[in-house]
Amino acid sequence: MIVFYGKDFELNLTETRITLVEENPLFYNFFVKNYSWPFSKKVDDKTSEKLGFLDLENSANYNLKHYGKLLIDNNFEDAYFIITSFANNTLEGTIYYGQTTIELLDTPLNELPFDAIETKSITSHAKEVITKSYPEVNYNFPMVIDNDLKSKSKYEKFEGFVNQYKNDRFVTNSWVTEDGKPLAKNRNVLTPFPYLLGVLKTGFESAGMVMQGSFVSDTANNKLLMYTDKFLEKFSSELPPFFQFKNTSELWNLGFVIADYSEYFSLNKIGSYKMKIFFRFPVDISVFEFVIKQNDKVLYSSTENRIKKSLIINVKNDEDKGRLYLSLKLRKSTDNPSNGIGNIERFNRIDFSVIDGQLNEFPNSFTLAEIMPKMTFGKLLNKVKNWLNLEVTFNKNVVTMNYIESKFLDISFRDESRFELENPKRFFNQNKLYKLITSNESFWVGKNGVQSNIQGFRDEDITKIDMELEIMPIRAKNEIFTAFKDNDTNDFKLFLYDGLQNGLPVSVPKVANRTYLLNEIYERFWKKWLHFRLNSETYKDKFPVSVVEPFSIGDGRFKYGKKHLYKKIRKRRLSEEYWEVEIESETLG
């Protein structure tokens, strides 16, 4: 039996003769989602109504993506169902299932629940942090050379180092007088560079998951920091750098806990201000009303639990002066008055900044969300997977990240000799080539290893592996060697930090004799795997089997006198008792 269970509906798909496909993530440079081929299913009016399609011409609220569970015989899988068409009570769609369907992978990095860091002095805080490392801290403040920031408005006096550290302290900015006029001398910028493992941990913990595996336990990876080309700014303002609703009195009434919050800020100076609103309340707390007013004018209102919004507040004249009013009303359904809302500090943050300021005084409070690259958590995880050749598997509340290079031979092989065909399809991979690429270098790998001559290889026989991540180069400025931001730095890159070097927080070229340069990456993480791929044979065969026959994409198979790794398993339902199975696999040795 194959049934999709939605929130308030179910679809029995057994009779559709649905085809399900499972792919081994070892063989792909993206996160594999098990999926079905498109299918059609006629539904009754009751199901059509629950899907919002009963009166299709007038309906505007139907949802085309439904999360739920997929029952495959005796196994339940997380899944979602995408509807592609609907006509005459017949819907067509595709189902994706397995742990990689979790919503976390589609979450933008800047929406992860990073802690809000409050300090009395960010320069003093940074000085304390530079002597620590992950997992004690999730970020650090090493120096990075940036020769381009001088061209940015307000930073003409920038001295070439992000997080510039001199005379046992971080350099600060100040006003100077030039030609009788005050000038903002922004010599330095500060930014917390996040540890790669700290970002991954924050993301998985937000989904109730813990990390394990050889990648996680490899302590050299604790030294990897992310360069994101963003930095912290705070220009002088009468508004605080940030605000968070925390505690208030609560009232229990008719099964609800009610909590109302409010705050006032003075607006007495002409200028423009920016508000960044970050709300991420859990589902059991409802935002009944959130309102922002400038005097009596409503600037913004919402009832959403999750808000990521920027507002501009203009104080152009005396009429605009007065006060800024924030009001938040929360509700929580409960039969127990003691089960209240409590402190909500970790669920909300509002940042303030002045737009037309000149002197960057550095904020004393920040969150890593402010300096995250513009990408989803899944895209970041996939970059790491492709860089170090990882197998990333999800199992309930555990994500396992293992180096493929040291694991792919450590599997069990299932005897499938009784399903052998007389003439299976067979393909040879010895005439193929892989090209490993970073932004600065590349090389080719053939069946005998690295090679420089690629004559005789067709373009269709060359597989490109874009590392997507790489280590920033080390350069010198003012006789200080550290990571250097070159013109190729886009989304972000990585660099190594191993504490103070001769009293300075600078990057290092290696940690524990590991450089993470391309040749080393190949030798340590790709060499054995690519040798297997380039000396293998690919088999494809198709045969009917009982539904009770176990085929696990993570295992191996013994067939046609050889050991194989499954690459793809396609199953088409023939009846309640049988599948038609088509398997693609590659041979070992």
C-alpha positions as CSV (number, residue, x, y, z in Angstrom):
1,M,0.0,0.0,0.0
2,I,1.2,3.5,-0.9
3,V,-0.6,6.4,0.8
4,F,0.1,10.1,1.1
5,Y,-1.2,11.5,4.4
6,G,-1.7,15.3,4.3
7,K,-2.8,17.6,7.1
8,D,-6.5,16.7,6.8
9,F,-6.7,14.4,3.7
10,E,-5.2,11.2,2.4
11,L,-4.5,9.9,-1.1
12,N,-4.2,6.1,-1.8
13,L,-1.8,5.9,-4.7
14,T,-1.4,2.2,-4.9
15,E,-3.7,1.8,-7.9
16,T,-2.0,4.6,-9.8
17,R,1.0,2.3,-10.5
18,I,3.2,5.0,-9.1
19,T,6.9,5.0,-9.9
20,L,9.3,5.9,-7.0
21,V,12.9,6.8,-7.5
22,E,15.7,6.6,-4.9
23,E,19.2,8.0,-5.7
24,N,22.4,7.4,-3.7
25,P,23.7,10.8,-2.5
26,L,27.3,9.5,-2.9
27,F,27.0,9.9,-6.7
28,Y,25.4,13.4,-6.9
29,N,26.6,17.0,-6.3
30,F,23.2,18.0,-4.9
31,F,21.0,16.9,-2.0
32,V,19.1,14.0,-3.2
33,K,15.3,13.9,-2.6
34,N,13.6,10.6,-3.2
35,Y,10.8,11.3,-5.6
36,S,7.9,9.9,-7.7
37,W,7.4,10.2,-11.4
38,P,4.4,12.4,-12.2
39,F,1.1,10.6,-11.6
40,S,-2.6,11.3,-11.9
41,K,-5.3,10.5,-9.3
42,K,-9.0,11.0,-9.4
43,V,-10.4,12.3,-6.1
44,D,-13.8,12.7,-4.6
45,D,-15.6,16.0,-3.9
46,K,-14.6,15.8,-0.2
47,T,-10.9,15.6,-0.9
48,S,-11.2,18.2,-3.6
49,E,-12.8,20.6,-1.1
50,K,-10.0,20.0,1.4
51,L,-7.5,20.8,-1.3
52,G,-9.4,24.0,-2.1
53,F,-10.4,22.9,-5.6
54,L,-14.2,22.3,-5.3
55,D,-15.0,25.6,-7.1
56,L,-11.8,26.0,-9.0
57,E,-12.9,29.0,-11.1
58,N,-13.6,31.1,-8.0
59,S,-11.0,29.6,-5.6
60,A,-8.0,31.7,-4.7
61,N,-6.8,30.0,-1.5
62,Y,-5.7,26.6,-2.7
63,N,-2.2,25.4,-1.8
64,L,0.0,23.6,-4.3
65,K,2.5,22.2,-1.9
66,H,1.3,19.9,1.0
67,Y,3.6,18.6,3.7
68,G,2.8,15.2,5.2
69,K,3.8,11.6,5.4
70,L,4.2,8.9,2.7
71,L,3.4,5.3,3.7
72,I,5.3,2.8,1.5
73,D,4.0,-0.6,2.6
74,N,5.1,-0.7,6.2
75,N,7.4,2.4,6.3
76,F,6.5,6.0,6.9
77,E,8.6,8.8,5.3
78,D,8.5,12.6,5.7
79,A,7.2,13.9,2.4
80,Y,5.6,16.7,0.5
81,F,3.2,16.6,-2.5
82,I,3.3,19.2,-5.3
83,I,0.1,19.5,-7.4
84,T,0.9,20.4,-11.0
85,S,-2.6,20.4,-12.5
86,F,-6.3,19.7,-11.6
87,A,-9.2,19.1,-13.9
88,N,-12.5,17.2,-13.7
89,N,-11.6,16.1,-10.1
90,T,-8.4,14.5,-11.4
91,L,-5.2,15.9,-10.0
92,E,-1.6,15.4,-11.3
93,G,1.5,15.8,-9.2
94,T,4.7,14.6,-7.8
95,I,5.8,13.5,-4.3
96,Y,9.2,14.1,-2.7
97,Y,10.0,12.1,0.3
98,G,12.8,11.3,2.7
99,Q,14.6,13.3,5.4
100,T,16.0,15.8,2.8
101,T,12.5,17.2,2.4
102,I,12.9,19.1,5.8
103,E,12.1,22.8,5.6
104,L,15.4,23.7,7.2
105,L,17.2,23.3,3.8
106,D,15.1,26.0,2.3
107,T,15.6,28.4,5.2
108,P,17.8,31.5,4.4
109,L,20.9,31.7,6.5
110,N,19.9,35.2,7.9
111,E,16.7,33.7,9.3
112,L,18.4,31.1,11.5
113,P,18.0,31.8,15.2
114,F,21.5,33.2,15.9
115,D,21.9,34.5,19.5
116,A,21.8,38.2,20.0
117,I,25.2,39.3,21.4
118,E,25.2,42.2,23.8
119,T,28.4,43.8,25.0
120,K,29.4,46.9,26.9
121,S,32.2,47.4,24.4
122,I,32.5,45.5,21.2
123,T,36.2,46.2,20.9
124,S,36.8,44.8,24.5
125,H,34.6,41.8,23.6
126,A,36.5,41.1,20.4
127,K,39.8,41.2,22.3
128,E,38.5,38.6,24.7
129,V,37.2,36.4,21.8
130,I,40.4,36.3,19.7
131,T,42.1,34.0,22.2
132,K,39.2,31.5,21.9
133,S,38.0,29.0,19.3
134,Y,35.1,26.9,18.3
135,P,33.1,25.3,20.0
136,E,33.7,27.8,22.9
137,V,32.7,30.6,20.6
138,N,30.8,30.6,17.2
139,Y,32.7,33.6,15.7
140,N,36.0,35.4,15.9
141,F,37.6,38.7,14.9
142,P,40.9,38.0,13.0
143,M,42.4,40.6,10.6
144,V,41.8,40.3,6.9
145,I,43.4,42.5,4.2
146,D,40.8,44.4,2.1
147,N,42.3,46.9,-0.3
148,D,39.0,47.8,-1.9
149,L,37.0,49.2,1.0
150,K,38.8,52.6,0.6
151,S,36.7,53.2,-2.5
152,K,33.5,53.0,-0.5
153,S,31.8,56.2,0.6
154,K,32.7,57.3,4.2
155,Y,35.7,54.9,4.2
156,E,38.3,57.0,2.3
157,K,40.5,56.9,5.4
158,F,40.3,53.1,5.8
159,E,43.7,51.6,6.5
160,G,43.4,48.2,4.6
161,F,42.5,45.8,7.4
162,V,39.1,44.5,8.5
163,N,39.3,44.0,12.3
164,Q,42.6,46.0,12.4
165,Y,44.5,45.3,15.6
166,K,47.4,47.5,16.7
167,N,49.2,48.1,20.0
168,D,47.3,45.4,21.8
169,R,43.8,46.8,20.9
170,F,41.4,47.0,18.0
171,V,41.6,50.4,16.2
172,T,38.6,52.7,16.6
173,N,37.4,55.6,14.5
174,S,37.2,59.3,15.4
175,W,36.4,62.8,14.1
176,V,39.3,64.9,12.8
177,T,39.5,68.4,11.4
178,E,40.7,69.0,7.9
179,D,40.6,72.4,6.2
180,G,38.7,73.7,9.2
181,K,35.8,71.1,8.7
182,P,35.0,68.0,10.8
183,L,35.7,64.8,8.9
184,A,34.8,61.2,10.0
185,K,38.0,59.2,10.0
186,N,36.9,55.6,9.5
187,R,40.2,53.8,9.8
188,N,38.8,50.4,10.6
189,V,35.7,48.2,10.4
190,L,34.7,45.3,12.7
191,T,33.0,42.2,11.8
192,P,32.5,38.8,13.6
193,F,33.6,36.1,11.2
194,P,31.4,33.0,11.9
195,Y,32.9,29.5,12.3
196,L,31.6,27.2,9.6
197,L,30.8,24.5,12.1
198,G,29.0,27.0,14.3
199,V,26.6,28.0,11.5
200,L,25.9,24.4,10.6
201,K,25.3,23.6,14.3
202,T,22.9,26.5,14.7
203,G,20.9,25.5,11.7
204,F,20.5,21.8,12.7
205,E,19.7,22.7,16.3
206,S,16.9,24.9,15.1
207,A,15.4,21.8,13.5
208,G,16.0,19.7,16.6
209,M,18.9,17.8,15.1
210,V,22.5,17.1,16.2
211,M,25.6,16.6,14.0
212,Q,27.9,13.6,14.0
213,G,30.3,11.9,11.7
214,S,34.0,12.1,10.6
215,F,33.6,15.6,9.3
216,V,32.3,16.9,12.6
217,S,34.9,15.0,14.7
218,D,37.8,16.2,12.6
219,T,39.1,19.0,14.8
220,A,41.0,20.8,12.0
221,N,37.6,21.9,10.7
222,N,37.0,23.8,14.0
223,K,39.5,26.4,12.6
224,L,37.5,27.2,9.5
225,L,36.0,30.7,9.4
226,M,33.6,32.2,6.8
227,Y,34.5,35.5,5.1
228,T,31.2,37.1,4.0
229,D,32.3,40.5,2.8
230,K,30.0,42.2,5.3
231,F,30.8,44.3,8.4
232,L,29.1,46.0,11.3
233,E,28.1,49.7,11.2
234,K,26.6,52.0,13.8
235,F,26.4,55.7,13.3
236,S,25.5,58.0,16.2
237,S,21.8,58.2,16.9
238,E,19.4,59.1,19.7
239,L,17.8,55.7,19.2
240,P,19.4,52.7,20.9
241,P,21.3,50.3,18.6
242,F,18.7,47.6,19.2
243,F,15.6,46.8,21.3
244,Q,14.0,43.5,22.4
245,F,10.7,42.9,24.1
246,K,11.4,40.8,27.2
247,N,8.9,40.4,30.1
248,T,5.5,41.8,31.0
249,S,2.6,40.9,33.2
250,E,0.3,38.1,31.9
251,L,-3.4,37.5,32.2
252,W,-5.2,34.2,31.9
253,N,-8.7,34.4,30.5
254,L,-11.0,31.7,28.9
255,G,-8.2,29.3,27.9
256,F,-5.8,32.0,26.8
257,V,-2.7,33.6,28.3
258,I,-2.6,37.3,27.2
259,A,0.5,39.4,27.3
260,D,0.7,43.0,26.1
261,Y,4.0,44.9,25.6
262,S,4.8,48.5,24.7
263,E,7.8,50.8,24.4
264,Y,8.4,54.5,23.6
265,F,11.4,56.2,22.0
266,S,12.0,60.0,21.6
267,L,12.5,61.4,18.1
268,N,13.9,64.9,18.7
269,K,16.6,65.2,15.9
270,I,16.1,65.8,12.2
271,G,17.3,62.8,10.2
272,S,16.4,59.4,8.7
273,Y,16.5,56.2,10.7
274,K,16.3,52.6,9.7
275,M,14.5,49.9,11.7
276,K,15.2,46.2,11.1
277,I,12.5,43.9,12.6
278,F,13.3,40.2,13.3
279,F,10.4,38.1,14.8
280,R,10.6,34.3,15.1
281,F,7.9,33.3,17.6
282,P,7.2,29.6,18.1
283,V,3.9,28.2,16.7
284,D,2.2,28.0,20.1
285,I,2.5,31.7,20.6
286,S,0.2,33.9,18.4
287,V,1.0,37.5,17.5
288,F,-2.4,39.1,18.0
289,E,-1.1,42.5,17.0
290,F,2.2,44.3,16.4
291,V,2.0,48.0,15.6
292,I,4.6,50.7,15.0
293,K,3.5,54.3,15.2
294,Q,5.3,57.6,14.7
295,N,3.2,59.9,16.9
296,D,-0.3,59.0,15.8
297,K,0.6,57.7,12.3
298,V,0.7,53.9,11.9
299,L,3.9,53.0,10.1
300,Y,3.5,49.2,10.2
301,S,1.3,46.5,11.6
302,S,1.3,42.7,11.4
303,T,-0.1,39.5,12.9
304,E,2.7,37.2,11.6
305,N,4.8,35.0,13.9
306,R,7.8,35.5,11.6
307,I,8.8,38.9,10.4
308,K,11.8,40.1,8.6
309,K,11.1,43.7,7.7
310,S,13.0,47.0,7.2
311,L,11.4,50.4,7.8
312,I,12.6,54.0,7.2
313,I,11.5,56.6,9.7
314,N,11.9,60.2,8.4
315,V,12.1,63.1,10.8
316,K,12.1,66.0,8.3
317,N,10.7,68.8,10.4
318,D,9.3,69.7,13.8
319,E,6.0,68.1,13.0
320,D,7.7,64.7,12.6
321,K,9.4,65.0,16.0
322,G,7.8,63.4,19.0
323,R,7.9,59.7,19.8
324,L,8.2,56.3,18.2
325,Y,5.6,53.8,19.7
326,L,6.0,50.0,19.6
327,S,3.1,47.8,20.7
328,L,3.0,44.0,20.8
329,K,0.2,41.8,21.9
330,L,0.7,38.0,22.2
331,R,-1.8,35.2,22.9
332,K,-1.2,31.6,23.9
333,S,-3.9,28.9,24.1
334,T,-3.6,26.8,27.3
335,D,-5.7,25.2,29.9
336,N,-3.0,25.8,32.5
337,P,-2.6,29.4,33.8
338,S,1.0,28.6,34.9
339,N,2.0,27.6,31.4
340,G,2.5,31.2,30.3
341,I,4.5,33.0,27.7
342,G,7.4,34.1,29.8
343,N,10.5,35.9,28.6
344,I,10.3,36.4,24.8
345,E,13.8,38.0,24.4
346,R,15.2,35.3,22.2
347,F,12.2,35.4,19.8
348,N,12.5,39.1,18.8
349,R,14.9,41.9,17.9
350,I,14.6,45.3,16.5
351,D,17.7,47.1,15.2
352,F,18.0,50.8,14.8
353,S,20.5,52.8,12.8
354,V,20.8,56.3,11.4
355,I,21.0,56.4,7.6
356,D,22.9,59.7,7.0
357,G,25.6,59.2,9.6
358,Q,29.3,59.5,8.9
359,L,31.4,58.1,11.8
360,N,31.2,54.3,12.2
361,E,31.3,53.9,16.0
362,F,30.8,50.1,15.9
363,P,27.6,48.6,17.5
364,N,28.0,47.0,20.9
365,S,25.3,44.5,20.1
366,F,25.0,42.3,17.0
367,T,23.7,39.0,15.7
368,L,25.5,36.7,13.1
369,A,22.3,37.0,10.9
370,E,23.6,40.5,10.0
371,I,26.6,39.2,8.2
372,M,25.3,35.9,6.7
373,P,25.7,35.5,2.9
374,K,22.6,35.6,0.8
375,M,21.8,31.9,0.5
376,T,19.8,29.1,2.1
377,F,21.0,26.7,4.7
378,G,20.7,23.9,2.1
379,K,22.9,25.7,-0.4
380,L,25.6,26.2,2.3
381,L,25.5,22.6,3.3
382,N,25.7,21.5,-0.3
383,K,28.8,23.6,-0.9
384,V,30.5,21.9,2.1
385,K,29.4,18.5,0.8
386,N,30.9,19.2,-2.7
387,W,34.1,20.7,-1.3
388,L,35.2,17.9,1.0
389,N,33.3,15.1,-0.7
390,L,30.9,14.4,2.1
391,E,28.0,11.9,2.5
392,V,25.3,13.8,4.4
393,T,22.5,11.6,5.7
394,F,19.5,12.4,7.9
395,N,17.9,10.0,10.3
396,K,15.2,11.5,12.6
397,N,17.0,13.9,14.9
398,V,20.6,13.1,13.7
399,V,22.5,14.3,10.7
400,T,25.6,12.3,9.9
401,M,28.4,14.0,7.8
402,N,31.1,11.5,6.8
403,Y,34.0,11.8,4.4
404,I,33.0,9.5,1.4
405,E,36.7,8.8,0.8
406,S,37.1,6.9,4.1
407,K,33.6,5.3,4.1
408,F,32.4,4.1,0.7
409,L,34.1,0.7,1.1
410,D,32.6,0.2,4.6
411,I,29.3,-1.2,3.5
412,S,27.4,-4.5,3.3
413,F,26.7,-6.3,0.1
414,R,23.4,-8.0,-0.6
415,D,23.5,-11.2,-2.8
416,E,21.3,-10.5,-5.9
417,S,22.6,-13.3,-8.0
418,R,19.1,-14.9,-8.1
419,F,17.9,-11.8,-10.0
420,E,20.6,-11.9,-12.7
421,L,19.6,-11.3,-16.3
422,E,21.2,-13.0,-19.3
423,N,22.2,-9.7,-21.0
424,P,22.1,-6.7,-18.7
425,K,23.0,-3.3,-20.0
426,R,26.7,-2.6,-19.3
427,F,28.7,0.7,-19.7
428,F,32.4,1.4,-19.2
429,N,33.7,4.4,-17.3
430,Q,37.5,4.1,-18.0
431,N,37.3,6.6,-20.8
432,K,35.9,9.4,-18.7
433,L,37.6,12.3,-17.0
434,Y,36.9,14.6,-14.0
435,K,37.9,18.2,-13.7
436,L,38.3,19.7,-10.2
437,I,37.8,23.5,-10.2
438,T,38.2,26.4,-7.9
439,S,38.2,30.1,-8.8
440,N,42.0,30.2,-9.1
441,E,43.1,26.7,-10.2
442,S,41.9,23.4,-11.7
443,F,43.2,20.0,-12.8
444,W,42.1,16.9,-14.5
445,V,41.8,13.4,-13.1
446,G,41.7,10.2,-15.2
447,K,41.7,6.5,-14.4
448,N,45.4,6.6,-13.4
449,G,45.2,9.8,-11.4
450,V,46.1,13.5,-12.1
451,Q,47.0,14.1,-15.8
452,S,47.8,17.2,-17.9
453,N,47.1,15.8,-21.4
454,I,43.3,15.7,-22.1
455,Q,43.6,15.2,-25.9
456,G,41.2,12.5,-27.1
457,F,38.5,13.1,-24.5
458,R,35.2,14.4,-25.6
459,D,33.4,17.2,-23.8
460,E,30.6,14.8,-22.9
461,D,33.1,12.5,-21.2
462,I,34.4,15.2,-18.8
463,T,32.6,15.7,-15.5
464,K,33.3,19.0,-13.8
465,I,33.4,19.2,-10.0
466,D,33.1,22.8,-8.9
467,M,34.6,22.9,-5.4
468,E,32.4,26.0,-4.7
469,L,34.4,26.7,-1.5
470,E,38.1,27.4,-1.2
471,I,40.6,28.9,1.2
472,M,41.5,32.6,0.9
473,P,45.1,33.3,-0.1
474,I,47.6,34.7,2.5
475,R,49.2,38.0,1.6
476,A,51.3,40.7,3.3
477,K,50.4,44.3,4.1
478,N,52.6,46.5,6.3
479,E,54.7,43.3,7.0
480,I,51.6,41.6,8.4
481,F,50.7,38.3,6.8
482,T,47.0,37.3,6.9
483,A,44.0,36.3,4.7
484,F,43.6,38.5,1.6
485,K,40.3,39.4,0.0
486,D,40.8,39.2,-3.7
487,N,38.5,40.4,-6.5
488,D,37.1,36.8,-6.9
489,T,35.6,36.8,-3.5
490,N,31.8,36.7,-4.0
491,D,29.3,34.8,-1.8
492,F,32.0,33.9,0.7
493,K,35.2,32.0,1.1
494,L,36.9,30.3,4.0
495,F,40.1,31.0,5.9
496,L,42.0,29.4,8.8
497,Y,42.4,31.0,12.2
498,D,44.4,29.4,15.0
499,G,44.6,32.1,17.7
500,L,47.1,34.9,18.1
501,Q,50.3,34.7,16.1
502,N,53.1,36.9,17.6
503,G,50.4,38.8,19.4
504,L,48.2,39.5,16.3
505,P,44.9,37.9,15.4
506,V,45.8,36.9,11.9
507,S,45.0,34.0,9.6
508,V,47.4,31.1,9.1
509,P,48.2,29.1,6.0
510,K,47.7,25.7,7.7
511,V,46.4,24.0,10.8
512,A,47.7,20.6,11.9
513,N,49.6,20.4,8.6
514,R,46.3,20.9,6.7
515,T,46.2,23.7,4.1
516,Y,42.8,22.8,2.4
517,L,44.3,23.8,-0.9
518,L,43.0,22.1,-4.0
519,N,45.8,19.5,-4.4
520,E,45.5,18.5,-0.7
521,I,41.7,18.4,-1.0
522,Y,42.0,15.9,-3.9
523,E,44.6,13.7,-2.2
524,R,42.7,13.6,1.1
525,F,39.1,13.6,0.1
526,W,38.7,12.7,-3.6
527,K,41.5,10.4,-4.8
528,K,40.2,7.0,-3.9
529,W,36.6,7.9,-4.8
530,L,37.5,9.1,-8.2
531,H,39.7,6.1,-8.9
532,F,36.7,3.9,-8.2
533,R,34.4,6.0,-10.4
534,L,36.9,6.0,-13.3
535,N,37.7,2.3,-13.2
536,S,34.1,1.0,-12.7
537,E,31.5,-0.4,-15.0
538,T,27.9,0.7,-14.9
539,Y,25.1,-1.9,-14.9
540,K,21.4,-1.3,-15.6
541,D,18.9,-4.1,-15.2
542,K,15.1,-4.4,-14.6
543,F,13.1,-7.2,-13.1
544,P,9.9,-7.9,-11.0
545,V,10.2,-8.5,-7.2
546,S,7.9,-9.0,-4.3
547,V,7.2,-5.9,-2.2
548,V,8.9,-7.6,0.8
549,E,12.3,-7.8,-1.0
550,P,14.6,-5.3,0.7
551,F,16.5,-2.9,-1.5
552,S,18.4,-0.2,0.5
553,I,20.1,2.6,-1.5
554,G,22.8,2.8,1.1
555,D,23.9,-0.8,0.8
556,G,25.8,-2.6,-1.9
557,R,24.8,-5.5,-4.2
558,F,26.7,-8.7,-5.4
559,K,25.6,-9.6,-8.9
560,Y,27.1,-10.8,-12.1
561,G,30.1,-11.9,-10.1
562,K,31.0,-8.4,-8.9
563,K,30.4,-6.1,-6.0
564,H,28.4,-3.0,-6.9
565,L,27.3,0.3,-5.3
566,Y,23.7,1.2,-5.9
567,K,23.4,4.5,-7.8
568,K,19.7,4.6,-8.5
569,I,16.7,2.4,-7.7
570,R,13.5,3.0,-9.6
571,K,10.4,1.0,-8.6
572,R,7.1,0.9,-10.4
573,R,4.1,-0.5,-8.6
574,L,2.6,-3.5,-10.5
575,S,0.1,-4.6,-7.9
576,E,-0.4,-4.9,-4.1
577,E,2.3,-7.7,-4.1
578,Y,4.9,-6.7,-6.7
579,W,7.2,-4.0,-7.9
580,E,9.0,-3.7,-11.2
581,V,12.5,-2.7,-10.1
582,E,15.1,-1.0,-12.4
583,I,18.6,-0.6,-10.8
584,E,21.6,1.4,-11.9
585,S,24.9,0.5,-10.1
586,E,28.6,0.8,-10.4
587,T,31.1,-2.0,-9.9
588,L,34.0,-2.0,-7.4
589,G,37.4,-3.2,-8.5
